[in-house]
Structures are given as C-alpha cells and as structure tokens.
Amino acid sequence: MAKESNEERKVNLDLLDEVRKKVRIKAEVLKRRVEYKHSSKLWSHRFQVVDLVMWKAHPYQLDNKLSLKWTGPFRVTEVLGNGTYKLEMLEGGAIPRTWNAVNFKFY
C-alpha cells in the first residue's frame, strides 16, 4: 500500500511541470480574452479643430431627472493629444482648462 502511494506521488511529481504549463497557458488565454473584450468596448473619440461638441453635465448641474444631460455647444480650439482638447464658447470666450474626449459628443 505504501509502495503504491509512493509510486503515485512520483508520477504526480513528474506531471507537475506539465500541469503548471497548462495552467499558465490557460491564464494567458484568459488574460488576452479579457483585454480584447475591454479594448473592443472602448470608443476612440476623435474631434478636429472647429468641431462643435457638447460635454456631459456634472451631477451638481442637474436640478432634477428632466434636466439636460449635456451642456453646450462648444468649439474645439486645440487638439493636445491622447484625447485631450481645449474648448471655447461659441461667443469666443476660452474655457480655462483642458477636457478629455470621454466627456464629449458631437453637437
């Protein structure tokens, strides 16, 4: 009985490297699948200078559930890269900070 147990343990130890390799492969496949799924849901926002955009209203700007969810329109004045833009009001007043394209939609 003890001899059989030792033999089985040796066989399991021999197979341990193969099991670890299979687990590593499965983990990598799962990681890539999750990364692909996440990347496929991202929408790349690309706006040009002089495009008219609206930005999402902040929660403190909403009075009730019927309030407008978007404010604007605003004009894109500068593209800074990585989805960052500078805006101005249509009357010509510059908005002092930069904005991320996640908060925009076309007017």
VENLINTA-V292119 format. One record per residue. N is the residue number from 0. PHI is phi in radians with two decimals (999 if undefined). Layout:
n=N phi=PHI
n=N phi=PHI
//
This chain:
n=0 phi=999
n=1 phi=-1.17
n=2 phi=-1.16
n=3 phi=-1.12
n=4 phi=-1.10
n=5 phi=-1.13
n=6 phi=-1.14
n=7 phi=-1.12
n=8 phi=-1.09
n=9 phi=-1.12
n=10 phi=-1.11
n=11 phi=-1.10
n=12 phi=-1.14
n=13 phi=-1.15
n=14 phi=-1.47
n=15 phi=-1.04
n=16 phi=-1.10
n=17 phi=-1.15
n=18 phi=-1.13
n=19 phi=-1.09
n=20 phi=-1.10
n=21 phi=-1.09
n=22 phi=-1.14
n=23 phi=-1.07
n=24 phi=-1.12
n=25 phi=-1.10
n=26 phi=-1.14
n=27 phi=-1.15
n=28 phi=-1.08
n=29 phi=-1.11
n=30 phi=-1.06
n=31 phi=-1.17
n=32 phi=-1.12
n=33 phi=-1.14
n=34 phi=-1.09
n=35 phi=-1.12
n=36 phi=-1.07
n=37 phi=-1.12
n=38 phi=-1.16
n=39 phi=-1.24
n=40 phi=-1.55
n=41 phi=-1.34
n=42 phi=-1.91
n=43 phi=-1.41
n=44 phi=-1.58
n=45 phi=-2.29
n=46 phi=-2.06
n=47 phi=-1.85
n=48 phi=-1.05
n=49 phi=1.28
n=50 phi=-1.22
n=51 phi=-1.69
n=52 phi=-2.29
n=53 phi=-2.10
n=54 phi=-2.01
n=55 phi=-1.16
n=56 phi=-1.23
n=57 phi=-1.31
n=58 phi=-0.99
n=59 phi=-1.26
n=60 phi=-1.48
n=61 phi=-1.58
n=62 phi=-1.39
n=63 phi=-2.66
n=64 phi=-1.25
n=65 phi=-1.68
n=66 phi=-1.17
n=67 phi=-1.15
n=68 phi=-1.49
n=69 phi=-2.21
n=70 phi=-2.02
n=71 phi=2.45
n=72 phi=-1.51
n=73 phi=-2.29
n=74 phi=-1.84
n=75 phi=-1.33
n=76 phi=-1.87
n=77 phi=-2.68
n=78 phi=-1.79
n=79 phi=-1.71
n=80 phi=1.72
n=81 phi=0.96
n=82 phi=1.32
n=83 phi=-1.89
n=84 phi=-2.39
n=85 phi=-1.86
n=86 phi=-2.16
n=87 phi=-2.47
n=88 phi=-1.30
n=89 phi=-1.11
n=90 phi=-1.32
n=91 phi=1.95
n=92 phi=-1.35
n=93 phi=-1.27
n=94 phi=-1.66
n=95 phi=-1.20
n=96 phi=-2.07
n=97 phi=-1.61
n=98 phi=-2.31
n=99 phi=-1.61
n=100 phi=-1.16
n=101 phi=-1.05
n=102 phi=-1.53
n=103 phi=-1.91
n=104 phi=-2.59
n=105 phi=-1.15
n=106 phi=-1.39
//
